[in-house]
């Protein structure tokens, strides 16, 4: 059974105000968390600026550390504690989403290629993907093991 076609722009096709208002707290905490995470990432880039044509270590470590924190956080809030319904959007999506910076990662790769360092760009591309995935996996696994031992 398919839904009847509702012309775009009709009252029936528009979201109900109550649905939109129900999402306002989630949108607000994601925005606030994202601003906090982005400011932390920017502060790191000011503290440890990348050299033109060099490996962008700051962005690399921000992404790796952020992914590790995501691994710990998700285990804690999904397997250990029942958190307030706004904690995951605030910290997971907002703070950590704003802190980790895969858009800057893509720009860094493009800059490396444009400045005649395609090998460094390719190494950065591969190293970041591998390290970020390894960080989230190892952090989640380690968190589960630590918490399992503490329960005994």
N, C-alpha and C positions, 0 to 999 in steps of 0.2 A: 504494500500500500504506500503510495507516495503522498506527500503533503500537497495541498492545492497550491497552484501558482498564485503568489501575492505580488502584485506590482510594486516595484520599488517606489518609495515615497509615500505609500499609503500609511494610514495610522496603524494598521495591523502589522506592517513590516518594521516599524520603529520599536526600539527597545522601550520597555516600560520604565518610567521614572523610578519606581521602587527598586528595580533591578540595578539601575545605574547608581542609585544612592547606596545600595547594599555593597557595592564594590568600592565606594569612596575611601573607606578606611584602608583597604588593601592597597589601592593606588597611592594613597598618602604615605603609608609606611615604606613602600617600595621606593618612592621618590626621595624620601628623607634618608633612607638607608643608602640609596644609590649616590646621593650627594656626599655622604660621609665616606663611602668607599672610594669614590672618585677623588676626593680631596686627599685621602691617605695615599692613593696611587700617585697623584701629582706631587705630593710631598716627597715621596721616594724618588721620583724622577728628578726633582730639584737637588736632593741630597746626593744622588749618584747619577749624574748625567752621562748619557751614552756618548762615546766618541764617534764622529762621522766616519762611516765605513767600518767601524768596529762592531763586535758582537754586542747586541743590546742586553747586557747582563741585568740591568734593573728590571726591565719588562719581563725578561725570562724568569727571574726569581720572584717577582710579584705574582706572576701566573702560577708558578709551581707552589709557592707558599699558600696562595689563595685556594688552589685546588686541594691541598692537604687539609686546610681548615674546613673546606666544604665536606671532605670525607669524614672528618671527626664530627662535625656539626650534624650531618644527616643521620649518622648512626645514633647520636645522642637523642635527637628530636623525633626520630621515627621508631627506634627500637628500645629506648631506655625510658625516656620521660615523655609525658604528654604535655606539650607546650601550648601556650596560648595560640589561638589560630592566626595571629598576626606575626608571630616570631619567625616562622619560615619565610614569609614574604619580605619582612624587614631585613633579617640578617642574611638569609640564603640568597634571595633574589636581589635585594637592594644593596646591602653593604658588600657582600662578596661578589656580586655581579658587577658592582661599580668598581671594586678594587681590582679584580682580574680584568685583563684588558686585551681580549683577543682581537679587537679592532685595531689597537695600536700595534699589536703583533703583526697584523697584515700590512699596516703602513710601514713598519720597520723593515719587513721583507722587501717591499717595493722600493724603499729608499736604498737598501743595500744593492739591489739589482741595478737601479738607476745610477748609482755612484760607482758602478764597475766592480762590485763584489758579489757576484752571483753564487759563488761557492759558500761564502759566509751566510748569505741569505738562505740557501738550501740547508746548510747545517743548522741554522737557527730554526727553520721551519720544522725539521725532523726532531731536533732536540727538544723543542718546546712541546710538541705533541706527545712525544714519548715521556718526557719528564712530568708533564701535567697529568697524564693518565696514570703513570706509575705513582705519583704523589697521592692522588685521590684514592687509588686502590690500596696502597700500603697504609695510608692513614686510617681508612675505614677498617681494614683488617686488624691493624694494631689496636684500634679503639675497641673493637669487639673482643679481642683477646684480653686486654687489660680489664675491661668490664666483667668478663667472664671469670677471671681470677678473683676479682673483688667480691663477687657474689658467693664464692666458696667459703 
